[in-house]
Amino acid sequence: MVAIARRSLVAPIGIPVTVATADDLDGVQDLTLSFDITGASRVLIWQINDGTAGTAGIDCVEISHDGGKQWYADGTGTIPATGMLASANDVTGTVLTAGALNAAGVEPATAEVGLFKFGPYEGPTLIRIGRDTSNRGAGGVGVDWVTGAPTVLMIPIGSATGAIAAQA
């Protein structure tokens, strides 16, 4: 039997990629977990509390428009704030402060999964998760985890139709 064509050319949904790994306390600051999301109309990001139970730390979505030379937290610098809980209304929903995924009051730290939506972003755009206090992007609130850390995954919507590769 012939497969039915189900792909959307208007808003293709990419394949999930890991942007931060479980139990990596200070994350990755090179381009090995940075991804090109140029042209994405949205990006879905979710934290999975699958590592050792973390006691403190903040994951922050950071964006670069210059190939990874300068990074900014979502909602700081020239980057308009776009991140919010996936359950939030796109028009009236509360925007996350500086792209923080798990700061107190943003989402329950004990939840099994936190789901968020970000974007759109104009022009060439790279995305990463900032966890390192000493190397966070401008305006970032990312903080190294004391113990444990969740896995953070991302799916681009509206750009890549398959798996996207890390930048390094």
Secondary structure, 3 states (H helix, E strand, C coil): CCCCCCCCCCCCECCCEEEECCCCCCCCCCHHHCEECCCCCEEEEEEECCCCCCCCCECEEEEECCCCCCCEECCCCCCCCCCEECCCCCCCCCCCHHHECCCCCCCCCCCCEEEEEECCCCCCCEEEEECCHHHCCECCCCECCCCCCCEEEEEEECCCCCCCCECC
